[in-house]
Amino acid sequence: GSALAATARNHRVQPAAKSSRTAISAAAVPAASIAPTTACVTVDKGDMPRSTAPTRKTAFAGESDAEETREDESTDASSQGPETSDATEASQSSETDEGRVIQHKDGKIETQHHDGRKVIRFPNGTTKELYPDGRTVVRFFNGDVKETHPNQQVVYHYAEAQTTHTTYADGLEVLQFSNRQIEKHYPNGTQEIVFPDSTVKYIFANGEEESIFPDGTVQRVTANNERIIEFANGQREIHTASYKKRRYPDGTVKIVYPDGRQETKYASGRVRVKDRNGFVIVDTAADSS
């Protein structure tokens, strides 16, 4: 058990940064298990960068409603044709080797390239690229990059945290962290986390968990918080609120109770009981002799 607890401690990370939006927290994890993963969020539209990068095994920070408003406004303006832009927003336009350049009154500079690309540069340094195939790339002033594909796949890369969050059309979300940790959040509520040491943890929608450690140890946590640990050497542990039980390959069973009492049942039928101080109070082998 101590080796398993030490493994669990190695998976702890720093707490999450504060966010302006409340996110869903992952399920609580027992002391001998590894820590929970990031909670899912929906990727919002926005021509402002996300305020907080996702952190491992903590709440996931989303975008604010103000960012959605900025996205709607900039998209409406950028999707208008050249004639509409000239009539409503553009202060002047000119033809260059790259294509038509429109300078808007609000400070945006829009370049309509000959190959069909449209690039909009905002006063704050953010650029938005619209491609003929329907792909959109937003490069934020802080280095973040958001790429939206026609198949509804959205890839958001956090520059400072070196973290990538990919959302697929079917609802699957994949987070890739700089330490090589990968998290998958499935539409059915299942979460899969692959840690850098190859430990794999599953968190299921019904509250159950399963962790598979590199040495072959498998730990399962039931919805009522009972833990079942199966070791590669054949030993098996069950942790409940009433006792902790370990079964050995030779049939021996050792039970530890909350009050400190220990009971060992051997395959031969012998039973030995110790009190909380370690003194033997029952030993059927000694009694029979």
C-alpha angles and dihedrals in degrees: 000000000000092000090052092049090050090052090051092052090054090063096058117115139181119292121263123272117249117270133198090224126062112240133195113266121222122245119285115260128217119246094256093049132078120265124270124265136239118295120239123257133180115251107242125207115252145149088207119079119253110269097228133025118230116264127210115269094353139094117303117234118223135193126279128247089248089063091055090053091051090051093051093049096048093044092052091052096044094047094057118103123252093262094052092047092051092051099047113023115002118100093188142347135199141182118244136170088267095050139266116344119202121191111203125208092240090061099261118136114208122194118193104199124210091241091061098262120133120203122189119192116199124208092248092060098261117133129200120202121196117191129201091243090062097258117138126197122189117192109195126212091247093057098261116136127205118191122188121192129202090247088063093254110145123196119190119185119195107212100198096043093037089225128141124205116193123188120193129205092250091058099260113141124197124191121193117192129200091249089061094256111145125197127190123194112195125204091244090063098259117136123201121194124188111194124207091256089057094255108148123206129187123196112192128206092245091061097258121129137198127193124189114196126203092250091059097260113144122199123190125189118198125215090260090054098256114146127215116190122189115192126206090241091063098260118132130200130196119193119194134157089261102046149342115239130190122190119199126208091250091060098260114142124199121192126191118195127206092251091059099258116140126205123189122191114192126206089246090063096256116141124199125183127192127192123231090275094054097255117141109242099167129030116160092191091057091045093052092051 
